[in-house]
């Protein structure tokens, strides 16, 4: 198996690293490193950047230093793993602000594509999205149609050329018993080993 350059994006807005999503990310990283993959981290909660407030800023504004550092890691990566908790049915606002800053024209895509379609500039990379939530994962997928995941997969990552995008939906985290927690930690460890 070929080794990969993996970037883990921890999207929890709380800088305290005591959440289950942090343990899951660490399990993934431990498995990846054990298999010889290289792992770099981006912790969104530790970055200092403003929110974008206009089309002009999005298209032509100066990229903040913290975001340039994140873009450099993503540019070098073969595989991205994005962790976040589901808040009010979608990703936390800080993570959305980070994504808007990172996946801007000139880095993630350009307007130089053929027939008016943007050119995807992040082709050749794959991704996994790991979402923790209070509801059952199957209910989020079935009743809510996993709408925030679909948006991220199709309208952001896919739009920039990242494919395939796999996912792990981990539900009922507040009430999860320790054996089930350990089962998910092992699953993420094994996915890390495979670089998936």
C-alpha positions in Angstrom: 0.0 0.0 0.0 1.4 3.4 -1.0 1.8 5.9 1.9 -0.1 9.1 1.8 0.3 12.7 3.0 -2.7 13.2 5.2 -4.1 16.4 6.7 -6.5 16.2 9.6 -8.7 19.2 9.9 -10.2 19.4 13.4 -13.3 21.5 13.0 -14.5 21.6 16.5 -14.7 25.3 17.6 -13.7 24.6 21.2 -9.9 24.7 21.7 -10.2 22.3 24.6 -9.2 18.8 23.3 -11.5 16.8 25.5 -14.3 16.1 23.1 -15.0 12.7 21.6 -14.3 14.1 18.1 -10.7 14.9 19.3 -10.3 11.3 20.5 -11.6 10.0 17.1 -9.1 12.3 15.2 -6.2 11.1 17.4 -7.2 7.5 16.8 -7.2 8.1 13.1 -3.8 9.8 13.2 -2.3 7.1 15.4 -3.4 4.4 12.9 -2.2 6.4 9.9 1.3 7.0 11.4 1.6 3.4 12.4 1.1 2.5 8.7 3.8 4.9 7.6 1.5 7.7 6.4 2.6 11.3 7.2 0.0 13.3 9.2 -0.3 17.1 9.6 -2.9 18.8 11.7 -5.1 21.9 11.2 -7.0 22.9 14.4 -9.6 25.5 13.3 -10.2 26.6 16.9 -6.6 27.7 17.2 -6.5 29.8 14.1 -7.0 33.6 14.0 -8.9 34.7 10.9 -11.8 37.1 10.1 -15.0 36.1 8.5 -15.5 37.0 4.8 -18.2 39.6 4.4 -18.4 40.4 0.7 -18.0 39.0 -2.8 -15.0 41.3 -3.2 -13.3 39.9 -0.2 -14.0 36.3 -1.3 -12.7 36.8 -4.8 -9.9 39.4 -4.3 -9.3 39.9 -0.6 -5.9 39.2 1.0 -5.6 35.7 2.4 -4.8 35.8 6.2 -1.5 34.3 7.2 -3.2 31.5 9.3 -5.3 30.5 6.2 -2.2 30.6 3.9 -0.6 28.1 6.3 -3.7 25.8 6.1 -3.7 26.1 2.3 -0.1 25.0 2.1 -0.8 21.9 4.1 -3.9 21.1 2.0 -2.0 21.7 -1.2 0.6 19.1 -0.3 -1.9 16.6 1.0 -3.1 13.5 -0.8 -6.0 12.9 1.6 -8.0 15.2 3.9 -9.9 14.1 7.0 -12.4 16.6 8.4 -13.9 16.2 11.8 -16.8 18.3 13.2 -19.8 18.0 15.5 -23.2 18.6 14.0 -24.6 21.8 15.4 -28.2 22.9 14.5 -28.1 20.4 11.6 -24.8 21.6 10.1 -21.2 22.4 10.8 -20.2 25.0 13.4 -20.0 28.6 12.2 -16.3 28.8 12.8 -15.6 25.8 10.6 -17.8 27.3 7.9 -15.9 30.6 8.1 -12.6 28.6 7.8 -13.9 26.7 4.7 -15.0 30.0 3.1 -11.5 31.5 3.7 -9.6 28.4 2.5 -11.6 27.3 -0.6 -11.3 30.5 -2.4 -10.6 31.3 -6.1 -7.0 31.0 -7.0 -6.4 28.2 -4.5 -9.3 25.7 -4.7 -10.7 26.7 -8.1 -10.3 29.3 -10.8 -12.6 31.0 -13.3 -10.4 29.8 -16.2 -12.3 26.6 -16.9 -13.8 25.7 -20.3 -17.3 26.8 -21.3 -17.8 29.0 -18.3 -17.2 26.2 -15.7 -14.7 26.8 -13.0 -11.5 24.9 -13.1 -11.1 22.4 -10.2 -7.6 23.0 -8.7 -7.6 20.3 -6.0 -8.0 17.2 -8.2 -6.0 14.2 -7.1 -7.0 14.5 -3.5 -9.5 12.3 -1.6 -11.3 13.1 1.7 -13.2 11.6 4.6 -15.7 13.6 6.6 -16.4 12.4 10.2 -19.4 14.0 11.8 -20.4 13.4 15.5 -24.0 14.1 16.5 -26.6 13.7 19.3 -29.2 12.0 17.1 -28.7 8.5 15.6 -26.6 8.6 12.5 -29.1 6.6 10.4 -31.8 9.1 11.4 -29.7 12.0 10.2 -29.0 10.2 6.9 -32.6 9.0 6.4 -34.9 11.8 7.8 -32.6 14.8 7.2 -31.0 13.3 4.1 -27.5 14.2 5.6 -28.0 17.7 4.0 -24.9 19.3 5.5 -22.7 16.4 4.5 -24.1 16.5 0.9 -23.5 20.2 0.7 -19.9 19.8 1.8 -19.3 16.8 -0.4 -20.8 18.1 -3.6 -20.8 21.9 -3.4 -17.4 22.5 -1.8 -15.0 19.5 -1.9 -16.4 18.1 -5.2 -16.6 21.5 -6.7 -12.9 21.9 -6.1 -12.0 18.4 -7.5 -11.6 16.4 -4.3 -12.9 12.9 -4.8 -13.8 10.4 -3.6 -15.3 11.8 -0.4 -16.2 9.1 2.1 -17.9 9.7 5.4 -18.4 8.3 8.9 -21.6 9.5 10.8 -21.3 8.8 14.5 -24.6 9.3 16.3 -25.7 9.4 19.9 -22.3 10.5 21.2 -23.6 11.9 24.5 -25.3 8.7 25.5 -22.8 6.3 23.9 -21.5 3.6 26.2 -17.8 2.9 26.6 -17.7 -0.3 24.5 -19.3 1.5 21.6 -16.9 4.4 22.0 -14.0 2.0 21.8 -15.5 0.3 18.8 -15.6 3.7 16.9 -12.1 4.5 18.0 -10.8 1.2 16.6 -12.7 1.8 13.4 -11.1 5.2 12.9 -7.7 3.8 13.8 -8.2 1.1 11.1 -9.3 3.7 8.6 -6.2 5.7 9.4 -4.0 2.7 8.8 -5.6 2.3 5.3 -5.4 6.1 4.6 -9.1 6.1 3.8 
